[in-house]
Amino acid sequence: MTRRGDRSAAHAEPYAPHRRTAVLFAGVGTAGVYHAGVLRALHEAGVKIDVVAGRGIGAVTALFAAVDGSARLWDSRGFWHAPVVPQLYPWHPWLRLFGWASALAVFLVVFPIAAIVAGLIVFPIDFVLRMLGWSGQGLTEGYVSVVAAAFGPTGFPTWLPRFVVLALGGALALVAASAVVRTARRRERGPLWWRMVPAPLTAERTVEHCWTAIWDLVRGAANIRQPSSSELATRYAELLSENLGQPGFRELVISVHDLDARRDLVCTVVADMRRRGLMARPTQAEVDARHTEVVDLTALGRDRLGDIVAAALTVPLATAWHDMTLPTDGYWRGETHRLTDRPGSLQRLVCELVDLDVEQVLLVSAAPERPAVHELIPPRLDGRARMGEYVQAAEVAALHDVLTAGRSGGVRLFVIHPEHNPVGPFDFDGAFDDRSDRPYSLTELMARGYEDAYKQFVEALVAPSGDRVGHRAT
């Protein structure tokens, strides 16, 4: 196993170009930008990749890399340069509606106070004008008459409370009506008012952007209307399964977590010679358990890829779970389960890759190294950043667990991750770097992934192995 800066470990277990190699992408949100930079460096260096795997936003990176579409992640018109990127993972519409209604109510309450405070400006101005000999009607008289009319029986005391009640009551009524008419794929328990409290963020726009970018990739120059996400996902699974073994096409592994079954789901598109090994286990009980954990996207499970990608892009507690109805002829007999991402599934993915005869795993994560003593930074107060800090901390812990477990494993594990990353998972407009006291953009994060891939892997491991190394872009 190798880590950045651990050169002795790098030489003890060198990279072998002829061995079966997998690249595992892990992270949430903006981590995909870092993945794109790393993937570009690997592409330029000619690193041979047999399997691509991912969880979280890494599932999107794996989707593009599996069908030779990696360039669509980093080019000027690609996935991470689209105008919609700053709008990914927005606040839930109900929360935004109630927030705007609350802001309007506060403005209505403050407005009369502002009218009174305006007198502190009007009286001095009127006094100065009178001193200069201004002979027109004084501002004071006009201001007093306006205030008297505004605070009269038919003015602010009558209309302002009504407007405040209408603003807050209207927003609350809309939220309540939406909660009542909302259709759920499963029966829900609990008081009605808890249905009015949604998850703070939504992942629908991110899922939509993913399939729009995939459609731009697979349609080529054809001017064809984009199909639905479920239909496009099925077409993608068919395209990949039918072209495995062709140049540029790679086996695919995606992991999500089944909240109801309390286990991870491993979704694969692998060659026929390895499909049987997915279910092979020593005992029949273990074989039966594998049927609850493995989704073969090359067979009947190909119509589940859309649900799997949507589940991978959800963030636990930050977004709503994704509901997936399982087939009636399967183990779960048509049950609807809630799926989501799980940062701790990294080690599970590594084990699954080993079962697919992978000998080398290149783990790519945007999680920075753990801070040392006296490296604390001021915590962020905005809501998305607070959730992002916890997600990033969970990513760092999951990466550490994999590195610790990898010391005793038989697979060669190489890791690419940044020493420092000030961009949180939901900072799609960039972030402010407290260490360097400057803004840090997504473009710089992608460049950081590119540089880290060369420094930590290509120049340190691939070049000494004798594999071909391409020229770095300027």
Secondary structure, DSSP 4 states (H G I P E B T S, - for coil): ---TT-HHHHHHS---TTS-EEEEEEESTTHHHHHHHHHHHHHHHT---SEEEEEETHHHHHHHHHBT-THHHHSTTSGGGSTTGGGSSPBPHHHHHHHHHHHHHHHHHHHHHHHHHTHHHHHHHHHHHHHTT--S--HHHHHHHHHHHHTSTTSHHHHHHHHHHHHHHHHHHHHHHHHHH---SS---S-GGGGG---SB--HHHHHHHHHHHHHHHSTT-------HHHHHHHHHHHHHHHTTSTTB-EEEEEEEETTTTEEEEEEE--HHHHHHHH--SSHHHHHHHHTTEEETTTGGGGGHHHHHHHHT--TTTSPPEEEEPPTTSTTTT-EEEEE--GGGHHHHHHHHHHTT--EEEEEE-PPPPP-TT---PPP-SHHHHHHHHHHHHHHHHHHHHHHHHTTSSSEEEEE--S-----TT-TT-EEETTTTEEE-HHHHHHHHHHHHIIIIIIIIIHHHT----PPP-
